[in-house]
Amino acid sequence: MDTTKLSEQFQQKIDEDIKIEPQDWMPDEYRKTLIRQISQHAHSEVVGMLPEGNWITRAPSLRRKAILLAKVQDEAGHGLYLYAAGETLGITRDEMYQQLHSGKAKYSSIFNYPTLTWADMGAIGWLVDGAAIMNQVPLSRCSYGPYARAMVRVCKEESFHQRQGFEILLTLSKGNAAQRKMCQDAINRWWWPSLMMFGPSDNNSPHTAQSMQWKIKRFTNDELRQKFVDVCAEQVKFLGMTLPDKDLKWNEAKQHYDFGAINWDEFWNVVKGNGPCNKERLATRVQAWENGAWVREAALAYEDKKAARQYRYNTTQAESKMPAG
């Protein structure tokens, strides 16, 4: 069957909301787009563990430590699901790691900002994980089966993360003057980077149109960003705090909140590797990979030893069943 016919059948399946599975024919560009997006998503999960992991020992109570530890563990699991989904497209996990460590593959720009206070754990949960949920819930209806199915559990766990973060900020907002100031400061610093998480504006997003046609994405970057602003503008009222945007106001005619201009120069600067913590985050990941080499080698050696033992056992069993003479 020629490529044109295969492409038509492929698009028909997508139009009918039939999931594309690893064994199905797919255009090379569809495969490449998914590898880029899924690997970037996986990298974001594992790099995103770093700024929060730093606060596990500094959390203000045993309860907070346990909750944050569970959250960081969840993020590691999300990375695992996503790397596994990526492998179904013909790329190995080691290749994806190498692309991250070399700087070829990107991860979310949000994880290149420092976490300065305990309130940042709340802001990350409420804003960063909230933005992630806004983006990932539609991905559970992605046209590629393994990616969509991975998102089901990821979204459930991210929902817990968002509530945990909001609860931290809510507690601080009811505290003393210093705690309330800490809460507002964290919101001020994380608000704009959270809006940048949805990616460039639709006019400057080269992949959006094709991803929408293939139903990898169900909403554009700007549509998701607007939904996020509308939700947060209401939620922040429960905290008694404000969002750091003097242009934020309700638009009665459009039934959504208007908001100020995003500093896209900052966004692209961070994406290009010049953010506050780009080098630190990447260096930490590379160091962890190198320090863990002996674990991977030991695991492989153990598997080889176990396979050899099983082979000898099977051979002995087979020989014992052979007729004498």
N, C-alpha and C positions, 0 to 999 in steps of 0.2 A: 504494500500500500504506500502511495507516495506521501511526502511530507505535508502537502496541501490538504489532502483528505484527513490525515491524522490530526492536523491542527484544527480542522473544522469539527471533528468529533470531540477533540479535547475541549474546545470552547463550548460546545453544546452541553457537555457534562457539567461544566462550570455554570453555565446559564441555568441549568436545571437543578443546581445545588447538589450535584452528586460529587462526593468527595473524591479527590485524586489521591491514589495510594501509591506507595513506592514502586510497585511492580508495573504501574500503568505508564503508557507512553506520555511524555511531556516535552514541550519545547525546551531547548537548552537554556534560553533566557529565563524561563519560568524556574528551572532548577537553580540557575545562578542567583536569581533574585531571592529565592527562598534560603539558599545557603548564606547569602550576605545578611539577610534579615534575622534568621534564626541564630546564626553564630554571634551576631552583634547583640542579640537579646541574651544569649547564654553568657557572653563575656560580661554584660552589664550586671547580671545576677552575681557572678563570682567577684567581680571588682567591687560591687556594691556592698559586699560583706565587710570590706576593709574599714571604712569610716565608722561603721557600727561596732565591729569587733573591738575596736580600740576603747569602747566605752563599757564593755562587759564588766571589767574589774572596778570601774569607777561609778557604776550605777549606784544610786543613793540608798538602796535597800536590797535585801536578799530576794524579795519578790521581783523587783525591777531587773535584777541580774538574771533570774531564771527566765523571765519573759523575753528579755533581749537575747539571751543565749538561744532560746527556742526559735526566735525570729531569724537569727543569723544561720541557724541550722536549716531552716526552711529555705533560705536563699540558696544555700549549697545544693539542696534538693532540686530547686528550680533549674539551676544550671545543669544538673545531671539530666533532667528530663529533656531539656532543650538540646544539649549536646547529642543525646541519643536520637532525638528527632532529626538533627542535622546529619547524623551518620546514615540515616535511611536514604539520603540524597546522593550518596557515593563519596562523601568526604570523610576522612578519618578524624577522630578526636584529636590526635596528635597534630594533624594539619591545622585544625582550628586553633589549637593552643599556640602553634608556631606563628600563625598569622597575627594573633593577639600580641605575643611577646615581641615580634618584630616591628609592631606598629602598623602593619598593613591593614589589619581589621580594627574597627572602631568599637567603642562601647558608649553608653549614654553619657553625654556631656555633664550631667548632674553630679556624677561621682568624682569629679575633679575639683570639688569645693571642700574646704576644711570643715570639720565639726569642732566648734570652739567651746560649746557648753553642753550640759545635759539637755537643755531645751532643744538642741539640734536633733536629738533622737526623736523628740515629739514632732518637730517640723518635718523631718524626713518621713516619719510614719504617715502623718496627715497629708502633706503636700506631695512628696515624691512617690510614695506608694499609692496615694490617691490618683495621681496622674497616671501611674502605671496601670491601675485598675481601669481607668477610663479608656486606655489604649488597648488593654488586653482582653476585656470582655468581648469586644467585637472579634478579636482574633480566635475566640472559641468557635466562631462560625467561619473561620478561614477555609478556603477551598482545599488546602492540603491536609489530609486526615491526621497524620501524626502530630503536626503542629497544633491543630485545633483541639485534639484530645489532651495534649499536654496542658493546654491553657485552662481546662476545666478545674483541675486541682490547684494550679497556680493561682487562679483568680480567687478561689475560696480562701487560700492561705493569705493572699495579699489583702483580702478584706479584713482579716484579723489584724494584720499589720497596721492598716489604716486606723482601725478603732483604737489600737494600742497607742499609736502616736497621738491621736486626738485626746485620749484620756490623759496622757502626760501633760499636754498643753493645758487641758482643762484644770488639772490639779494646780499647775503653776499659776494659772490665771486667777485662782482663788486664794493664792498665797499672799506673802507680804510684798512690799513695794519692789524689792530687789528681784523677787521671783517673777512678778508681773513684767518687770522691765526685761528680764531674761527671755520671757515668752515672746514679747513683742519683737525683741531684737532678732530672735531666731526666725520668726515669720518674715521680717523685713529682708533677711539675707537669703532665704530659700524661695521666696515667692517668684521672682523673675527667672531664676534658673529652672524652676519647676515648669514654668510656661514654655521655656525653650526645649523641654524634654520631648514635646510633641514634634519636634523637627522644624525645618524651615517653613516659611509661609508657602502656601500652595503654588504661588507664582514662581518660587525658586526651588521646588521639589521635583527633581527630574524623574523620580520613580513612581510618584503617586498615581498618575493617570493609568499607567500600565498595571500597577498593582490593584487598582480599583476594577479594571476590566477583568482581571484574573480572579477577583474576589479574595485576594490575599488580604487586602484591606477593605473594610466596609465603609469607612468614613475618612475624609481627608484630614490632614494635620490641623488645618484651621477650624474645621467643624468640631474636632475633639477638643481643641484648645478652648473654644467658646463654651462647650458643655462644662468643662472643668472650671472655668471662671464663674459661670452661673452658679455652680454648686458651692464653690468655696466662698463666694461673696455672701451667701446666706449662712454658711456654717460658721464663719468667723464671728458673726454676731453673738453666737452662744458663748464664745470665749471672751467677749467684751474687748476684743482687740480689733485692729484695722489692718487692711491690706495696704502695702506701700505703693499706692497708685492714686495720685490726685485726680486722674481722669476717669476713675472707676465710677460709673453711675448707671442707674437703671434706665433702659430705653423702652418706654411704654409702647411705642409704635412697633418695634421689632421684638418685644417681649424677651429681651435678654440684656445683660450688662455690657455696656461699652467699656473698653479698657484702653490704657495708654500704649504707646509704641514700645515694642521690644527692642532691646539693644542687640541687633543682629551682628554687629561687629564683635561684640563680646562672645556671642555664640560661636561664630566661625573661628575666632582666635582659640577658644577652648578645644573645638573639634580638631584643629590643626596641631594640637599638642602643647599649647602655650597657656593652659589654665593654671590656677594656683597650685594644684596637686597632681597634674598629669604625670610628671616624671616620677614622683614619689609613689603613686599608685601602681604604675607599670613596673617600676623597679621592685616593689614588694611582691608582685605576682611572679615575676621572673625568679626572684630569690626563693620563693616558696616552691616553685617548680624544680629548681636545681637542688634545693635541700631535700626534696622528696624523692630524688632519683633512686636512692637506696631502697626505699619502700617498694617502688615499682619493680625494681630489679629482683628484690626478694620474692615478691608475689609471682613474678614470671618464673623464677627458679623453682618455687614450690609447685607451680602448676606443671612444669616439665617433669619434676620428680614424681608427682602424683600420677601423671600420664604414663611414665615409664614403669612404675610399680603396677599399674593396672594392666599394662601390656604384658608384663611378665606373668601376672596372675592368669590372664586370659590364655596365654600360651601354655602354661602348666596345666590348666583345666582341659584344654583341647587335647594335649598329649595324653593325659590320663584316660581320656575317653576313646583313644585309638585302640583298635583290636590288637591283641598281642601277636607277635610274629609277622 
